[in-house]
Amino acid sequence: PDNMEGSEWRVKLEEAARENNTKIHYISEETLLTYNNGMTLRIIPPAEKVSISKNENDTSYVYRIEYGDFSAVFTGDMTAFAERALIEAGRAESADLLKVAHHGSGTSTSSEWLEAVKPYYAVISVGENNTYAFPDKDVLSRLSDTELYRTDIDGDIHFTVNKNGKADIKTRR
């Protein structure tokens, strides 16, 4: 996102881009990409309210994919603060699949967010025996009504979806 000017990650990114003659395009407004097969990808930048947050994780974009009757939301590392800001801005919609924010950290995946998104499936990308003890027990409790997949337990998780919204899920360790 076009914020956090002067932050270490942004300075390194811009230096690498200059060295490789690569243009950087910062997305500052909701952007919709439509593919020939009917799939859409909506890129949702952080709500304006998060500009007051000092937490870089709150600048995470949300990616919403729709294909036929199936939808998925990918949330980056945003915190409950950013989740609330998106809800208040009217930019949180229900989805079949939620990629849980920040590896299942207790700072994310609030009850309010889950009420807004109402996922049937949830995926937590998390390392086995990680030093942070992710995913958080409270987050797991809040996800008890979803069909939950975790990379530390299930390994690779593959969703294949048809236009009718039927998902075929395979895991591989």
N, C-alpha and C positions, 0 to 999 in steps of 0.2 A: 504493500500500500504506500501511497505517497504521503507518508508521515515519518516520524522518528528521524527527521533529518539530523545527520551527524552521528547517528548510532553506529556502533562498530560494524554490525552486519550490513547496513546500508552502504557505508563507505567502502567496504570490501567488494560488495556487489557492483557498485558503480565503477570502481577501479578496474575490476576484471572485465567489465563490459567495455570500458574505454580501450583497454589493452587488446581486446579482440574485435574492435570495431563493431560492437553489438549495440543496437539501440535498446533502451529500456522504455517500456510503456507502462505507466502507472495507471491502474484502473481506479477511477474515483467515483464511478456511478455504476449501478447495476447494469450488467452486460449479458445479453442472451446470444448464445451460439446455437445455430440449428444445423443438424447434420442430414445428409441425404436419406438415411434410414429412418428419419422421423425422431431421432433422439435429440433432446435439447439439453444444453448445459447453461445454467444461469449462474453467473459469478456475482455474488452479493458482497460488496465491500462492507467494512465495519460501519455500524450506525454512527452518525456524527457525534453522538453523545460520548463515545469512547475516547474522543480526543482529550478528555480530561483525565483519562487513566494513565498512570505511569507504567502500567504493566504491558510490555510488548506483546504478550499473548493476546491481549484484547484487540490487537490489530489484525487478527486472523480473518481471512476471507471465509465465507461460507460458499460451498459449491453445491448446487442443487441439480441433479440429473433426473430427467423424466424420459421414460421410454414406454410408449403405450400407456397402460394403466399402472405402471410401477414408477415410484419416485424414491430417490435416495438423497440424503443430506450429509455432506462432509464438512466438519466443523473446525478443523485445525486445532489450535491450542487455546481457543478463547475461554474466558472465565465466565462465571455466572453473571458478572457485571455486564459483559458484552452480550450474553444471552438475553438478559432483561432489556437491554437497549434495543435489540432487534425485535423483541416482542412488542415493546412500547411503540416502535416505529412501524408496526404492522408488517414486518418482513419475516415472520416465523410462520411456516405452514406445516401441515401434517405431511408425513412421509412414511413410506413403507419401511425404509432402512435408514438407520442413523449410525454414522461412524462417530463413535463417542469421542468427545474432545479430550485432548491432553492425556491420552493413555489411561483414562479412567481416574484422573486426579480428582481429589475431593473439591478442588476449586471450580469444577465444571459439572455439567449435566445436572442442573438444578431441577427440582420438582416442577417449577414453572415452565422450564424449557421442555421437559418431557410431556407436560400437559399440552403444550402448543404443538409439538411435533407428533406426538402419539405414535411412535414407531412400533411396528410389529417385530422387526428384526433390529438387533443392535450388534455392532462389531467394535471390540476394543483391540487396538493395535498396541501391544505391550510386550516387552521382553520378559523372558522367563527369569525368575529369581532376581528381578531388578532391584537396585539399591533404594528406590523410592517406595517399595512395597505397593506399587500400583498393580491392579486397580484398587481404589479406595472401597472399603466395606460399605459405606453409606451409598456410594454410587451403585454398587452391585445390588444393594437392597432396593434402590429406586428403579432399577432395571428389571426387577423380578417378574414383571408382566410381559417382558419381551422374550423372544427367542434369541438368546445371547450367544455370541461367538467371540472367542478370545484367541489371539495369535499365540499366547504363551501356552495354551492348552490344546487348541485345535490346529496350530500351525498355519499354513497357507489357507485362506478362505476365498473360494471362488463362487461368485453369484453369476449365474447365467439366467437372463430374464427374457421372456417372450413378450410380444406386444399386448397380450391379454393380461399381463401383470403376474404371471406365474413364474416363481423363482425356483431354479434348481440350484441347490447349494452343495458344494463339495468341499471337504477339508482334506488337507494332506500334511502330515508331519514329516 
